[in-house]
Amino acid sequence: MKLPKTKTGLFLVIRYQLEHGTSEGGIPIGIFVTLEAAENYAGACAQEFADKNIHTFDFYVSYTTFYNE
């Protein structure tokens, strides 16, 4: 299989439920072009949940590649 020539790196913000110290079952909630923007969004989401006294979720940033055909 030949991969497309055009590709872009993207940063994915993932929300996951804290269960037994694992991050299984994460749900993607945002995609950003820069790491800084993704980290800012993840931090804002975490702060909003903390302000609402919701402590069962956490957020992290993962890198992925988008291939444009």
C-alpha positions as CSV (number, residue, x, y, z in Angstrom):
1,M,0.0,0.0,0.0
2,K,1.4,3.4,-1.0
3,L,0.5,6.3,1.3
4,P,-0.6,9.6,-0.2
5,K,2.1,12.2,-0.6
6,T,0.3,15.0,1.1
7,K,0.1,14.6,4.9
8,T,-0.3,16.9,7.8
9,G,0.4,16.4,11.5
10,L,-2.4,17.2,13.8
11,F,-2.9,17.2,17.6
12,L,-6.0,15.4,18.9
13,V,-7.5,16.3,22.3
14,I,-9.0,13.2,24.0
15,R,-11.3,13.1,27.0
16,Y,-11.2,9.9,29.0
17,Q,-12.9,8.6,32.1
18,L,-10.7,7.9,35.1
19,E,-11.2,4.3,36.0
20,H,-8.7,2.3,37.9
21,G,-5.9,4.6,36.7
22,T,-6.3,3.8,33.0
23,S,-7.1,5.9,30.0
24,E,-9.1,3.3,28.1
25,G,-12.2,4.4,26.1
26,G,-11.0,7.9,25.3
27,I,-13.3,10.1,23.1
28,P,-11.8,12.6,20.7
29,I,-13.2,16.1,21.3
30,G,-11.0,18.4,19.2
31,I,-8.3,18.5,16.5
32,F,-5.7,21.3,16.3
33,V,-2.8,22.2,14.0
34,T,-0.5,23.3,16.9
35,L,0.5,21.6,20.1
36,E,0.0,24.8,22.0
37,A,-3.6,25.2,20.9
38,A,-4.4,21.6,21.7
39,E,-2.8,21.9,25.2
40,N,-4.6,25.1,25.9
41,Y,-7.9,23.5,24.9
42,A,-7.3,20.4,27.0
43,G,-6.4,22.6,30.0
44,A,-9.5,24.8,29.5
45,C,-11.7,21.7,29.4
46,A,-10.0,20.2,32.5
47,Q,-10.5,23.6,34.3
48,E,-14.2,23.8,33.3
49,F,-14.8,20.3,34.6
50,A,-13.0,21.1,37.9
51,D,-15.0,24.3,38.3
52,K,-18.2,22.2,38.0
53,N,-16.8,19.7,40.5
54,I,-16.5,16.9,37.9
55,H,-13.5,14.8,38.7
56,T,-14.1,11.6,36.8
57,F,-12.6,12.8,33.5
58,D,-9.2,13.9,32.3
59,F,-7.9,15.2,29.0
60,Y,-4.7,14.6,27.1
61,V,-3.2,15.4,23.7
62,S,-2.2,12.9,21.1
63,Y,-0.4,13.3,17.8
64,T,-1.9,11.9,14.6
65,T,-1.3,12.2,10.9
66,F,-3.9,13.3,8.3
67,Y,-3.4,12.0,4.8
68,N,-5.0,14.0,2.0
69,E,-5.5,11.9,-1.1
